[in-house]
Amino acid sequence: MTQTPVAPPADDKDWTWVLERPCPECGFDAAKLSGREVPAIVRDAVVAWAGVLARPDAAVRPEPLLWSALEYGCHTRDVFSIFGARTRLILEQDEPTFANWDQDETALTERYWEQQPSVVAGELAAAGEQIAVQFENVEPDQWHRVGLRSNGSVFTIDTLGRYFAHDVVHHLWDVGAKSQIAD
């Protein structure tokens, strides 16, 4: 049994600013993007993640307080699922409020560090394709439907998609990989 690693400090930043200006870390500029471009970004990221998770050191943390590529891959897989659920809520309900998601608690509960990279790669690919298809199927009159984060941040399907795309690209940057399509 692998010992539980030290949890990195919680990221409690409100990242919604990425909708207005480029990320100074990864360089992604969500403001120059349309939600219609999300499927291509997701599919490109899935290909990149397959390579990242095939690295022999995928489960090794570069520093004790930084997630390994495996842990980031697990998180990205779960991001695909969470944002897929949020997109469905916006499509099915009028102005739904998204449940809080404690990503750090999920990492501990799901024991990200113990998961198998090849299994995670397959799960990430399946979840990625599911959300890519969701965004492909958004009808023109649905892009402005609204959903609310529990802190009051307002998203349309378009802004949720652009916010989500930043997260996808940023986590590739976190592990030293690059999205080919999001440059």
KEKEGU-317365 format. One record per residue (C-alpha): residue number from 1; x negated, y, z; residue in three letters. Coordinates in pm, 1 decimal, decimal comma, always signed. Layout:
<pts>
<pt><pos>NUM</pos><px>X</px><py>Y</py><pz>Z</pz><code>ALA</code></pt>
...
</pts>
This chain:
<pts>
<pt><pos>1</pos><px>+0,0</px><py>+0,0</py><pz>+0,0</pz><code>MET</code></pt>
<pt><pos>2</pos><px>-134,8</px><py>+339,1</py><pz>-102,5</pz><code>THR</code></pt>
<pt><pos>3</pos><px>-152,8</px><py>+603,8</py><pz>+165,8</pz><code>GLN</code></pt>
<pt><pos>4</pos><px>+75,3</px><py>+902,5</py><pz>+115,0</pz><code>THR</code></pt>
<pt><pos>5</pos><px>-138,6</px><py>+1185,5</py><pz>-21,6</pz><code>PRO</code></pt>
<pt><pos>6</pos><px>-135,3</px><py>+1530,2</py><pz>+130,6</pz><code>VAL</code></pt>
<pt><pos>7</pos><px>+149,3</px><py>+1729,4</py><pz>-21,9</pz><code>ALA</code></pt>
<pt><pos>8</pos><px>+38,9</px><py>+2035,4</py><pz>-219,3</pz><code>PRO</code></pt>
<pt><pos>9</pos><px>+170,8</px><py>+2368,1</py><pz>-91,2</pz><code>PRO</code></pt>
<pt><pos>10</pos><px>+533,7</px><py>+2420,3</py><pz>-191,6</pz><code>ALA</code></pt>
<pt><pos>11</pos><px>+583,8</px><py>+2631,1</py><pz>-502,6</pz><code>ASP</code></pt>
<pt><pos>12</pos><px>+857,5</px><py>+2866,0</py><pz>-388,5</pz><code>ASP</code></pt>
<pt><pos>13</pos><px>+807,2</px><py>+3125,7</py><pz>-663,1</pz><code>LYS</code></pt>
<pt><pos>14</pos><px>+1102,4</px><py>+3237,9</py><pz>-867,9</pz><code>ASP</code></pt>
<pt><pos>15</pos><px>+976,6</px><py>+3162,0</py><pz>-1219,0</pz><code>TRP</code></pt>
<pt><pos>16</pos><px>+1269,3</px><py>+3327,9</py><pz>-1401,2</pz><code>THR</code></pt>
<pt><pos>17</pos><px>+1034,9</px><py>+3610,6</py><pz>-1503,9</pz><code>TRP</code></pt>
<pt><pos>18</pos><px>+899,4</px><py>+3374,5</py><pz>-1773,7</pz><code>VAL</code></pt>
<pt><pos>19</pos><px>+1211,6</px><py>+3460,8</py><pz>-1974,1</pz><code>LEU</code></pt>
<pt><pos>20</pos><px>+1084,9</px><py>+3817,6</py><pz>-2011,2</pz><code>GLU</code></pt>
<pt><pos>21</pos><px>+706,8</px><py>+3795,6</py><pz>-2049,9</pz><code>ARG</code></pt>
<pt><pos>22</pos><px>+436,0</px><py>+3542,1</py><pz>-2133,7</pz><code>PRO</code></pt>
<pt><pos>23</pos><px>+303,9</px><py>+3316,9</py><pz>-1861,1</pz><code>CYS</code></pt>
<pt><pos>24</pos><px>-47,3</px><py>+3437,2</py><pz>-1772,0</pz><code>PRO</code></pt>
<pt><pos>25</pos><px>-152,4</px><py>+3082,3</py><pz>-1686,5</pz><code>GLU</code></pt>
<pt><pos>26</pos><px>-35,2</px><py>+2868,8</py><pz>-1978,5</pz><code>CYS</code></pt>
<pt><pos>27</pos><px>+29,8</px><py>+3150,8</py><pz>-2227,9</pz><code>GLY</code></pt>
<pt><pos>28</pos><px>+379,8</px><py>+3030,0</py><pz>-2318,6</pz><code>PHE</code></pt>
<pt><pos>29</pos><px>+612,8</px><py>+3310,4</py><pz>-2425,2</pz><code>ASP</code></pt>
<pt><pos>30</pos><px>+973,7</px><py>+3202,4</py><pz>-2373,6</pz><code>ALA</code></pt>
<pt><pos>31</pos><px>+1098,6</px><py>+3544,3</py><pz>-2487,7</pz><code>ALA</code></pt>
<pt><pos>32</pos><px>+988,2</px><py>+3461,3</py><pz>-2843,2</pz><code>LYS</code></pt>
<pt><pos>33</pos><px>+1181,0</px><py>+3136,9</py><pz>-2841,7</pz><code>LEU</code></pt>
<pt><pos>34</pos><px>+1536,1</px><py>+3028,8</py><pz>-2911,8</pz><code>SER</code></pt>
<pt><pos>35</pos><px>+1710,4</px><py>+2746,3</py><pz>-2730,9</pz><code>GLY</code></pt>
<pt><pos>36</pos><px>+1742,1</px><py>+2578,3</py><pz>-3071,2</pz><code>ARG</code></pt>
<pt><pos>37</pos><px>+1364,4</px><py>+2521,4</py><pz>-3063,8</pz><code>GLU</code></pt>
<pt><pos>38</pos><px>+1378,1</px><py>+2318,5</py><pz>-2741,3</pz><code>VAL</code></pt>
<pt><pos>39</pos><px>+1417,6</px><py>+1974,7</py><pz>-2905,7</pz><code>PRO</code></pt>
<pt><pos>40</pos><px>+1095,4</px><py>+2012,1</py><pz>-3105,8</pz><code>ALA</code></pt>
<pt><pos>41</pos><px>+905,1</px><py>+2134,1</py><pz>-2798,5</pz><code>ILE</code></pt>
<pt><pos>42</pos><px>+1031,7</px><py>+1842,7</py><pz>-2590,7</pz><code>VAL</code></pt>
<pt><pos>43</pos><px>+947,3</px><py>+1582,9</py><pz>-2855,2</pz><code>ARG</code></pt>
<pt><pos>44</pos><px>+599,9</px><py>+1730,4</py><pz>-2899,7</pz><code>ASP</code></pt>
<pt><pos>45</pos><px>+549,4</px><py>+1723,9</py><pz>-2523,0</pz><code>ALA</code></pt>
<pt><pos>46</pos><px>+653,6</px><py>+1357,9</py><pz>-2503,4</pz><code>VAL</code></pt>
<pt><pos>47</pos><px>+380,4</px><py>+1268,9</py><pz>-2753,2</pz><code>VAL</code></pt>
<pt><pos>48</pos><px>+125,2</px><py>+1468,6</py><pz>-2553,0</pz><code>ALA</code></pt>
<pt><pos>49</pos><px>+237,1</px><py>+1304,7</py><pz>-2227,2</pz><code>TRP</code></pt>
<pt><pos>50</pos><px>+188,8</px><py>+957,7</py><pz>-2374,8</pz><code>ALA</code></pt>
<pt><pos>51</pos><px>-177,5</px><py>+1044,2</py><pz>-2424,7</pz><code>GLY</code></pt>
<pt><pos>52</pos><px>-212,1</px><py>+1203,6</py><pz>-2082,2</pz><code>VAL</code></pt>
<pt><pos>53</pos><px>-56,2</px><py>+906,8</py><pz>-1903,9</pz><code>LEU</code></pt>
<pt><pos>54</pos><px>-280,3</px><py>+665,8</py><pz>-2096,2</pz><code>ALA</code></pt>
<pt><pos>55</pos><px>-592,2</px><py>+826,1</py><pz>-1945,4</pz><code>ARG</code></pt>
<pt><pos>56</pos><px>-780,1</px><py>+584,2</py><pz>-1718,6</pz><code>PRO</code></pt>
<pt><pos>57</pos><px>-781,8</px><py>+847,0</py><pz>-1443,1</pz><code>ASP</code></pt>
<pt><pos>58</pos><px>-414,9</px><py>+947,2</py><pz>-1478,0</pz><code>ALA</code></pt>
<pt><pos>59</pos><px>-340,5</px><py>+855,8</py><pz>-1115,1</pz><code>ALA</code></pt>
<pt><pos>60</pos><px>-642,6</px><py>+1036,3</py><pz>-969,8</pz><code>VAL</code></pt>
<pt><pos>61</pos><px>-590,9</px><py>+1376,0</py><pz>-815,3</pz><code>ARG</code></pt>
<pt><pos>62</pos><px>-848,7</px><py>+1630,2</py><pz>-938,1</pz><code>PRO</code></pt>
<pt><pos>63</pos><px>-837,9</px><py>+1786,3</py><pz>-590,6</pz><code>GLU</code></pt>
<pt><pos>64</pos><px>-660,8</px><py>+1668,2</py><pz>-274,8</pz><code>PRO</code></pt>
<pt><pos>65</pos><px>-394,1</px><py>+1940,9</py><pz>-299,3</pz><code>LEU</code></pt>
<pt><pos>66</pos><px>-334,8</px><py>+1913,9</py><pz>-676,6</pz><code>LEU</code></pt>
<pt><pos>67</pos><px>-106,0</px><py>+1655,9</py><pz>-829,0</pz><code>TRP</code></pt>
<pt><pos>68</pos><px>-256,2</px><py>+1394,0</py><pz>-1055,4</pz><code>SER</code></pt>
<pt><pos>69</pos><px>-151,0</px><py>+1370,0</py><pz>-1420,4</pz><code>ALA</code></pt>
<pt><pos>70</pos><px>+69,3</px><py>+1078,6</py><pz>-1312,7</pz><code>LEU</code></pt>
<pt><pos>71</pos><px>+246,1</px><py>+1291,2</py><pz>-1051,3</pz><code>GLU</code></pt>
<pt><pos>72</pos><px>+297,5</px><py>+1572,6</py><pz>-1302,2</pz><code>TYR</code></pt>
<pt><pos>73</pos><px>+428,0</px><py>+1316,7</py><pz>-1551,5</pz><code>GLY</code></pt>
<pt><pos>74</pos><px>+680,2</px><py>+1188,8</py><pz>-1296,8</pz><code>CYS</code></pt>
<pt><pos>75</pos><px>+782,3</px><py>+1546,4</py><pz>-1221,9</pz><code>HIS</code></pt>
<pt><pos>76</pos><px>+824,1</px><py>+1625,7</py><pz>-1593,1</pz><code>THR</code></pt>
<pt><pos>77</pos><px>+1036,6</px><py>+1313,1</py><pz>-1641,3</pz><code>ARG</code></pt>
<pt><pos>78</pos><px>+1257,3</px><py>+1431,7</py><pz>-1356,1</pz><code>ASP</code></pt>
<pt><pos>79</pos><px>+1265,0</px><py>+1787,9</py><pz>-1494,3</pz><code>VAL</code></pt>
<pt><pos>80</pos><px>+1404,5</px><py>+1641,9</py><pz>-1817,7</pz><code>PHE</code></pt>
<pt><pos>81</pos><px>+1681,1</px><py>+1469,4</py><pz>-1620,8</pz><code>SER</code></pt>
<pt><pos>82</pos><px>+1760,2</px><py>+1764,9</py><pz>-1393,3</pz><code>ILE</code></pt>
<pt><pos>83</pos><px>+1782,0</px><py>+2012,0</py><pz>-1681,3</pz><code>PHE</code></pt>
<pt><pos>84</pos><px>+1986,1</px><py>+1762,7</py><pz>-1881,2</pz><code>GLY</code></pt>
<pt><pos>85</pos><px>+2234,8</px><py>+1745,9</py><pz>-1594,2</pz><code>ALA</code></pt>
<pt><pos>86</pos><px>+2242,6</px><py>+2125,4</py><pz>-1566,4</pz><code>ARG</code></pt>
<pt><pos>87</pos><px>+2301,6</px><py>+2162,2</py><pz>-1939,0</pz><code>THR</code></pt>
<pt><pos>88</pos><px>+2590,7</px><py>+1914,0</py><pz>-1919,3</pz><code>ARG</code></pt>
<pt><pos>89</pos><px>+2740,8</px><py>+2109,9</py><pz>-1628,2</pz><code>LEU</code></pt>
<pt><pos>90</pos><px>+2734,5</px><py>+2432,6</py><pz>-1826,4</pz><code>ILE</code></pt>
<pt><pos>91</pos><px>+2898,4</px><py>+2259,8</py><pz>-2122,1</pz><code>LEU</code></pt>
<pt><pos>92</pos><px>+3166,4</px><py>+2089,6</py><pz>-1912,3</pz><code>GLU</code></pt>
<pt><pos>93</pos><px>+3250,1</px><py>+2352,5</py><pz>-1647,9</pz><code>GLN</code></pt>
<pt><pos>94</pos><px>+3301,9</px><py>+2726,1</py><pz>-1636,1</pz><code>ASP</code></pt>
<pt><pos>95</pos><px>+3012,2</px><py>+2895,1</py><pz>-1457,0</pz><code>GLU</code></pt>
<pt><pos>96</pos><px>+2897,6</px><py>+2597,7</py><pz>-1247,1</pz><code>PRO</code></pt>
<pt><pos>97</pos><px>+2645,0</px><py>+2641,3</py><pz>-967,4</pz><code>THR</code></pt>
<pt><pos>98</pos><px>+2350,5</px><py>+2402,1</py><pz>-986,4</pz><code>PHE</code></pt>
<pt><pos>99</pos><px>+2267,1</px><py>+2197,6</py><pz>-680,0</pz><code>ALA</code></pt>
<pt><pos>100</pos><px>+1929,8</px><py>+2273,2</py><pz>-524,4</pz><code>ASN</code></pt>
<pt><pos>101</pos><px>+1650,7</px><py>+2040,7</py><pz>-626,3</pz><code>TRP</code></pt>
<pt><pos>102</pos><px>+1355,9</px><py>+2007,2</py><pz>-392,6</pz><code>ASP</code></pt>
<pt><pos>103</pos><px>+1088,0</px><py>+1889,5</py><pz>-631,6</pz><code>GLN</code></pt>
<pt><pos>104</pos><px>+834,5</px><py>+1840,0</py><pz>-354,8</pz><code>ASP</code></pt>
<pt><pos>105</pos><px>+1071,1</px><py>+1620,9</py><pz>-153,2</pz><code>GLU</code></pt>
<pt><pos>106</pos><px>+1147,5</px><py>+1421,1</py><pz>-468,3</pz><code>THR</code></pt>
<pt><pos>107</pos><px>+775,2</px><py>+1362,7</py><pz>-527,0</pz><code>ALA</code></pt>
<pt><pos>108</pos><px>+739,9</px><py>+1220,6</py><pz>-175,5</pz><code>LEU</code></pt>
<pt><pos>109</pos><px>+1064,5</px><py>+1023,1</py><pz>-170,6</pz><code>THR</code></pt>
<pt><pos>110</pos><px>+1001,3</px><py>+869,5</py><pz>-512,1</pz><code>GLU</code></pt>
<pt><pos>111</pos><px>+633,5</px><py>+808,9</py><pz>-429,1</pz><code>ARG</code></pt>
<pt><pos>112</pos><px>+511,0</px><py>+956,7</py><pz>-755,7</pz><code>TYR</code></pt>
<pt><pos>113</pos><px>+150,5</px><py>+856,9</py><pz>-683,9</pz><code>TRP</code></pt>
<pt><pos>114</pos><px>+243,0</px><py>+486,3</py><pz>-676,0</pz><code>GLU</code></pt>
<pt><pos>115</pos><px>+429,9</px><py>+472,8</py><pz>-1006,0</pz><code>GLN</code></pt>
<pt><pos>116</pos><px>+283,9</px><py>+304,9</py><pz>-1312,8</pz><code>GLN</code></pt>
<pt><pos>117</pos><px>+166,3</px><py>+548,8</py><pz>-1581,9</pz><code>PRO</code></pt>
<pt><pos>118</pos><px>+286,0</px><py>+329,6</py><pz>-1870,9</pz><code>SER</code></pt>
<pt><pos>119</pos><px>+632,0</px><py>+295,0</py><pz>-1714,3</pz><code>VAL</code></pt>
<pt><pos>120</pos><px>+650,1</px><py>+669,1</py><pz>-1648,9</pz><code>VAL</code></pt>
<pt><pos>121</pos><px>+551,2</px><py>+736,9</py><pz>-2011,0</pz><code>ALA</code></pt>
<pt><pos>122</pos><px>+844,5</px><py>+524,7</py><pz>-2130,4</pz><code>GLY</code></pt>
<pt><pos>123</pos><px>+1089,1</px><py>+684,9</py><pz>-1887,7</pz><code>GLU</code></pt>
<pt><pos>124</pos><px>+963,1</px><py>+1031,6</py><pz>-1979,8</pz><code>LEU</code></pt>
<pt><pos>125</pos><px>+1009,4</px><py>+953,4</py><pz>-2351,1</pz><code>ALA</code></pt>
<pt><pos>126</pos><px>+1366,4</px><py>+830,5</py><pz>-2295,4</pz><code>ALA</code></pt>
<pt><pos>127</pos><px>+1463,9</px><py>+1129,1</py><pz>-2079,1</pz><code>ALA</code></pt>
<pt><pos>128</pos><px>+1294,7</px><py>+1365,6</py><pz>-2324,2</pz><code>GLY</code></pt>
<pt><pos>129</pos><px>+1484,7</px><py>+1227,1</py><pz>-2619,6</pz><code>GLU</code></pt>
<pt><pos>130</pos><px>+1810,6</px><py>+1250,9</py><pz>-2426,6</pz><code>GLN</code></pt>
<pt><pos>131</pos><px>+1767,5</px><py>+1620,7</py><pz>-2348,5</pz><code>ILE</code></pt>
<pt><pos>132</pos><px>+1635,6</px><py>+1693,2</py><pz>-2700,0</pz><code>ALA</code></pt>
<pt><pos>133</pos><px>+1956,4</px><py>+1546,6</py><pz>-2844,8</pz><code>VAL</code></pt>
<pt><pos>134</pos><px>+2163,7</px><py>+1747,4</py><pz>-2592,9</pz><code>GLN</code></pt>
<pt><pos>135</pos><px>+2010,7</px><py>+2071,7</py><pz>-2717,0</pz><code>PHE</code></pt>
<pt><pos>136</pos><px>+2049,5</px><py>+1965,8</py><pz>-3081,0</pz><code>GLU</code></pt>
<pt><pos>137</pos><px>+2421,0</px><py>+1911,9</py><pz>-3019,1</pz><code>ASN</code></pt>
<pt><pos>138</pos><px>+2491,5</px><py>+2253,4</py><pz>-2865,0</pz><code>VAL</code></pt>
<pt><pos>139</pos><px>+2751,2</px><py>+2423,1</py><pz>-3084,2</pz><code>GLU</code></pt>
<pt><pos>140</pos><px>+2696,1</px><py>+2785,5</py><pz>-3193,9</pz><code>PRO</code></pt>
<pt><pos>141</pos><px>+2970,1</px><py>+2915,8</py><pz>-2962,6</pz><code>ASP</code></pt>
<pt><pos>142</pos><px>+2824,4</px><py>+2731,3</py><pz>-2660,1</pz><code>GLN</code></pt>
<pt><pos>143</pos><px>+2479,8</px><py>+2896,7</py><pz>-2638,9</pz><code>TRP</code></pt>
<pt><pos>144</pos><px>+2615,0</px><py>+3178,8</py><pz>-2422,1</pz><code>HIS</code></pt>
<pt><pos>145</pos><px>+2800,2</px><py>+2960,2</py><pz>-2170,1</pz><code>ARG</code></pt>
<pt><pos>146</pos><px>+2685,1</px><py>+3041,0</py><pz>-1816,8</pz><code>VAL</code></pt>
<pt><pos>147</pos><px>+2553,5</px><py>+2842,3</py><pz>-1521,1</pz><code>GLY</code></pt>
<pt><pos>148</pos><px>+2424,7</px><py>+2969,9</py><pz>-1186,5</pz><code>LEU</code></pt>
<pt><pos>149</pos><px>+2129,7</px><py>+2862,9</py><pz>-980,4</pz><code>ARG</code></pt>
<pt><pos>150</pos><px>+2200,8</px><py>+2846,8</py><pz>-607,6</pz><code>SER</code></pt>
<pt><pos>151</pos><px>+1990,4</px><py>+3161,4</py><pz>-552,9</pz><code>ASN</code></pt>
<pt><pos>152</pos><px>+2221,6</px><py>+3355,7</py><pz>-784,7</pz><code>GLY</code></pt>
<pt><pos>153</pos><px>+2006,3</px><py>+3349,0</py><pz>-1099,5</pz><code>SER</code></pt>
<pt><pos>154</pos><px>+2231,7</px><py>+3342,6</py><pz>-1404,4</pz><code>VAL</code></pt>
<pt><pos>155</pos><px>+2145,8</px><py>+3125,7</py><pz>-1703,7</pz><code>PHE</code></pt>
<pt><pos>156</pos><px>+2308,0</px><py>+3072,2</py><pz>-2039,5</pz><code>THR</code></pt>
<pt><pos>157</pos><px>+2237,3</px><py>+2748,3</py><pz>-2220,5</pz><code>ILE</code></pt>
<pt><pos>158</pos><px>+1992,5</px><py>+2948,6</py><pz>-2433,5</pz><code>ASP</code></pt>
<pt><pos>159</pos><px>+1802,1</px><py>+3097,9</py><pz>-2138,2</pz><code>THR</code></pt>
<pt><pos>160</pos><px>+1813,0</px><py>+2768,1</py><pz>-1948,8</pz><code>LEU</code></pt>
<pt><pos>161</pos><px>+1657,1</px><py>+2600,8</py><pz>-2251,8</pz><code>GLY</code></pt>
<pt><pos>162</pos><px>+1384,0</px><py>+2862,3</py><pz>-2281,2</pz><code>ARG</code></pt>
<pt><pos>163</pos><px>+1312,1</px><py>+2847,3</py><pz>-1906,2</pz><code>TYR</code></pt>
<pt><pos>164</pos><px>+1301,4</px><py>+2468,4</py><pz>-1925,9</pz><code>PHE</code></pt>
<pt><pos>165</pos><px>+1068,9</px><py>+2478,9</py><pz>-2230,2</pz><code>ALA</code></pt>
<pt><pos>166</pos><px>+820,3</px><py>+2686,0</py><pz>-2030,5</pz><code>HIS</code></pt>
<pt><pos>167</pos><px>+822,7</px><py>+2426,4</py><pz>-1753,2</pz><code>ASP</code></pt>
<pt><pos>168</pos><px>+757,6</px><py>+2148,4</py><pz>-2005,3</pz><code>VAL</code></pt>
<pt><pos>169</pos><px>+465,5</px><py>+2329,4</py><pz>-2169,3</pz><code>VAL</code></pt>
<pt><pos>170</pos><px>+326,2</px><py>+2460,0</py><pz>-1841,3</pz><code>HIS</code></pt>
<pt><pos>171</pos><px>+295,3</px><py>+2112,1</py><pz>-1691,2</pz><code>HIS</code></pt>
<pt><pos>172</pos><px>+96,7</px><py>+1994,8</py><pz>-1992,8</pz><code>LEU</code></pt>
<pt><pos>173</pos><px>-133,4</px><py>+2289,4</py><pz>-1927,5</pz><code>TRP</code></pt>
<pt><pos>174</pos><px>-152,4</px><py>+2181,5</py><pz>-1560,9</pz><code>ASP</code></pt>
<pt><pos>175</pos><px>-305,8</px><py>+1849,9</py><pz>-1668,9</pz><code>VAL</code></pt>
<pt><pos>176</pos><px>-539,6</px><py>+1995,2</py><pz>-1929,7</pz><code>GLY</code></pt>
<pt><pos>177</pos><px>-328,1</px><py>+1895,2</py><pz>-2228,7</pz><code>ALA</code></pt>
<pt><pos>178</pos><px>-171,0</px><py>+2115,7</py><pz>-2488,7</pz><code>LYS</code></pt>
<pt><pos>179</pos><px>+158,5</px><py>+2133,4</py><pz>-2669,9</pz><code>SER</code></pt>
<pt><pos>180</pos><px>+96,5</px><py>+2158,6</py><pz>-3043,6</pz><code>GLN</code></pt>
<pt><pos>181</pos><px>+428,8</px><py>+2320,8</py><pz>-3123,4</pz><code>ILE</code></pt>
<pt><pos>182</pos><px>+457,7</px><py>+2581,3</py><pz>-2848,4</pz><code>ALA</code></pt>
<pt><pos>183</pos><px>+152,6</px><py>+2788,1</py><pz>-2939,5</pz><code>ASP</code></pt>
</pts>
